Amino acid sequence: MQGFKYEVVVEKLDKALPLPRELSEQVKDALGNVSRKMLSEMRKEAVQCPVLGRQVPFLQCYTCKNFVRRVRGVVHCRGDPLS
């Protein structure tokens, strides 16, 4: 078993998508010592979420319980329903 159901491509955006305030705090805790430059680059990335059926910021995807890993611009997603 692979451990994931979907492979989702990370898209680069010109402008960052809005990130909910509560997720912003989770991201800071989860990423810890990531440089500001790298964080600002991640803010300008998005994925087409197969669970929600819409485009979401990558950092929202990163904090999701379905996130498995990101490899070479592709996110592996479990695809379980979100409550």
C-alpha positions as CSV (number, residue, x, y, z in Angstrom):
1,M,0.0,0.0,0.0
2,Q,1.3,3.4,-1.0
3,G,-0.3,5.4,1.8
4,F,-1.8,8.0,-0.5
5,K,-4.6,8.2,-3.0
6,Y,-3.8,11.4,-5.0
7,E,-0.8,13.1,-6.5
8,V,-1.4,16.8,-6.7
9,V,0.8,19.2,-8.6
10,V,1.9,22.4,-6.8
11,E,1.2,25.5,-8.8
12,K,3.3,28.7,-8.6
13,L,1.2,31.9,-8.3
14,D,2.0,35.5,-8.9
15,K,0.2,36.6,-5.8
16,A,-0.3,34.7,-2.5
17,L,-3.8,33.3,-1.7
18,P,-5.3,34.4,1.6
19,L,-4.5,32.1,4.5
20,P,-6.9,31.9,7.5
21,R,-5.4,33.4,10.6
22,E,-5.6,30.2,12.7
23,L,-3.7,28.2,10.0
24,S,-1.1,30.9,9.9
25,E,-0.2,30.1,13.6
26,Q,-0.2,26.3,12.8
27,V,2.2,26.9,9.9
28,K,4.6,28.8,12.1
29,D,4.6,26.0,14.7
30,A,4.9,23.2,12.1
31,L,7.7,24.8,10.0
32,G,9.8,26.1,12.8
33,N,13.1,27.3,11.5
34,V,12.2,27.9,7.8
35,S,13.7,31.1,6.3
36,R,11.5,34.0,5.6
37,K,12.4,33.8,1.9
38,M,11.3,30.1,1.7
39,L,8.1,30.9,3.6
40,S,7.2,33.7,1.3
41,E,7.8,31.4,-1.7
42,M,5.5,28.8,-0.2
43,R,2.8,31.4,0.3
44,K,2.8,31.9,-3.4
45,E,2.0,28.3,-4.1
46,A,-1.3,26.5,-4.4
47,V,-2.8,23.1,-5.1
48,Q,-6.1,21.9,-6.6
49,C,-7.4,20.0,-3.5
50,P,-9.1,16.7,-4.6
51,V,-10.9,16.5,-1.2
52,L,-12.3,20.1,-1.1
53,G,-12.6,20.3,-4.9
54,R,-11.1,23.8,-5.1
55,Q,-7.8,25.6,-5.2
56,V,-6.2,26.1,-1.7
57,P,-2.9,27.6,-0.6
58,F,-0.1,25.1,-0.3
59,L,0.4,26.0,3.4
60,Q,-3.3,25.0,4.1
61,C,-2.6,21.7,2.3
62,Y,0.6,21.3,4.4
63,T,-1.4,21.5,7.7
64,C,-4.1,19.2,6.5
65,K,-4.4,15.7,8.1
66,N,-4.4,14.2,4.5
67,F,-0.9,15.6,3.7
68,V,1.6,12.8,3.4
69,R,4.7,14.4,1.7
70,R,5.8,16.8,-1.0
71,V,8.3,15.5,-3.5
72,R,9.6,17.5,-6.5
73,G,6.6,19.8,-6.7
74,V,4.0,17.0,-6.2
75,V,2.0,16.6,-3.0
76,H,0.9,13.1,-2.0
77,C,-2.6,13.2,-0.4
78,R,-4.5,10.5,1.5
79,G,-7.8,11.7,0.1
80,D,-9.8,10.9,3.3
81,P,-13.0,13.0,3.8
82,L,-12.5,16.1,6.1
83,S,-14.9,16.6,9.0
